[in-house]
Amino acid sequence: MTVLILTCEEDVTADLVVAALQERGVPLIRLDPADLPGDVALAAEYTQGDMHGYLSAGGRMGSAAGLRSIWMRRPGTPAAHAAEPSGWLTTESEHALYGMLGCLPVRWMNHPMAAAQARYKPWQLHLAQLSGFAVPPTLITSFPEAARQFATVHRDLVVKTVSGTHPDDPPRVLPTTRITPEADFSEVSAGPTLLQRHVNKCADIRLTCVGERLFAARKAADPHEVDGRFAAGAGWEPVGVPDRIARSVRSYMEAARLAYGAFDFAAEEDGTWWFLECNQGGQFGFVQLDTGQQIARAVAVWLSVEAR
């Protein structure tokens, strides 16, 4: 039985899992949906109440019936690399590929429908509250007056994007920025803006959930630091997972129907882990390299188990 990995060509995190699968002797097919049509080809025949499908990538042919699991790591947009790309060709290719794969009784990490929902930050924040996480007071609004009132109550704020990235090619990561109640909120009307109470953190926490396994890492932070992604300094170190956090993680993952999630927390001196987000496709290579935690092996093991 074969593992299918859907990701772009340059993906170091996927490389780690590929190596772990090869060590276990598990056959795999790695392809980028952006190469369909072209280097990637497919066929799906529906006759007599059954479906027979085939995938070809890099000159290697595989039967859809021979797949045991699918890892949606960082797939490109279908048909993006076509000789004559178009919105129509993207839609056709997306429906053909994911429609065929959706017919299979395989394990997904993560299923496309669950992954699509899990990307929405407002949905994440609500589910995090229901799961028992501590979530900083947050406002998403395009009403300037609502933003002013929120700033009056919570005073020390940060502003960040709702979606997380800017749609340039390649996409840009916009830093989280600290603001004061005296800021000019009139431009909030130009587009939905996310305001959140600033957390005086002592550390950043990255918790990677792979099935039932939890890997947590801690990186010390200056209390005045705003966005740890742009901060230099100490590396990541392994850290234990408090029972209450473990319970909330499992509640979140079950409700979100996810098999993999990369959680980001801001830790305060009193021990509170404030939920910031859960990236359903977040990378883990940098944590594994710093801490030695065998996250890639855990992913490989999960993908190696056949669906029941």
Rosetta blueprint (number, residue, H / E / L):
1 M L
2 T E
3 V E
4 L E
5 I E
6 L E
7 T E
8 C L
9 E L
10 E L
11 D L
12 V H
13 T H
14 A H
15 D H
16 L H
17 V H
18 V H
19 A H
20 A H
21 L H
22 Q H
23 E H
24 R L
25 G L
26 V L
27 P L
28 L E
29 I E
30 R E
31 L E
32 D L
33 P H
34 A H
35 D H
36 L L
37 P L
38 G L
39 D L
40 V E
41 A E
42 L E
43 A E
44 A E
45 E E
46 Y E
47 T E
48 Q L
49 G L
50 D E
51 M E
52 H E
53 G E
54 Y E
55 L E
56 S E
57 A E
58 G L
59 G L
60 R E
61 M E
62 G E
63 S E
64 A H
65 A H
66 G H
67 L E
68 R E
69 S E
70 I E
71 W E
72 M E
73 R E
74 R E
75 P L
76 G L
77 T L
78 P L
79 A L
80 A L
81 H L
82 A L
83 A L
84 E L
85 P L
86 S L
87 G H
88 W H
89 L H
90 T H
91 T H
92 E H
93 S H
94 E H
95 H H
96 A H
97 L H
98 Y H
99 G H
100 M H
101 L H
102 G L
103 C L
104 L L
105 P L
106 V L
107 R E
108 W E
109 M E
110 N L
111 H L
112 P H
113 M H
114 A H
115 A H
116 A H
117 Q H
118 A H
119 R L
120 Y L
121 K H
122 P H
123 W H
124 Q H
125 L H
126 H H
127 L H
128 A H
129 Q H
130 L H
131 S L
132 G L
133 F L
134 A E
135 V L
136 P L
137 P L
138 T E
139 L E
140 I E
141 T E
142 S L
143 F L
144 P H
145 E H
146 A H
147 A H
148 R H
149 Q H
150 F H
151 A H
152 T H
153 V H
154 H H
155 R L
156 D L
157 L E
158 V E
159 V E
160 K E
161 T L
162 V L
163 S L
164 G L
165 T E
166 H E
167 P L
168 D L
169 D L
170 P L
171 P L
172 R E
173 V E
174 L L
175 P L
176 T L
177 T E
178 R E
179 I E
180 T L
181 P L
182 E L
183 A L
184 D L
185 F L
186 S H
187 E H
188 V H
189 S H
190 A H
191 G L
192 P L
193 T E
194 L E
195 L E
196 Q E
197 R E
198 H L
199 V L
200 N L
201 K L
202 C L
203 A E
204 D E
205 I E
206 R E
207 L E
208 T E
209 C E
210 V E
211 G L
212 E L
213 R E
214 L E
215 F E
216 A E
217 A E
218 R E
219 K E
220 A E
221 A L
222 D L
223 P L
224 H L
225 E L
226 V L
227 D L
228 G H
229 R H
230 F H
231 A L
232 A L
233 G L
234 A L
235 G L
236 W L
237 E E
238 P E
239 V L
240 G L
241 V L
242 P L
243 D H
244 R H
245 I H
246 A H
247 R H
248 S H
249 V H
250 R H
251 S H
252 Y H
253 M H
254 E H
255 A H
256 A H
257 R L
258 L L
259 A L
260 Y E
261 G E
262 A E
263 F E
264 D E
265 F E
266 A E
267 A E
268 E L
269 E L
270 D L
271 G L
272 T L
273 W E
274 W E
275 F E
276 L E
277 E E
278 C E
279 N E
280 Q L
281 G L
282 G L
283 Q L
284 F L
285 G H
286 F H
287 V H
288 Q H
289 L H
290 D H
291 T H
292 G L
293 Q L
294 Q L
295 I H
296 A H
297 R H
298 A H
299 V H
300 A H
301 V H
302 W H
303 L H
304 S H
305 V L
306 E L
307 A L
308 R L
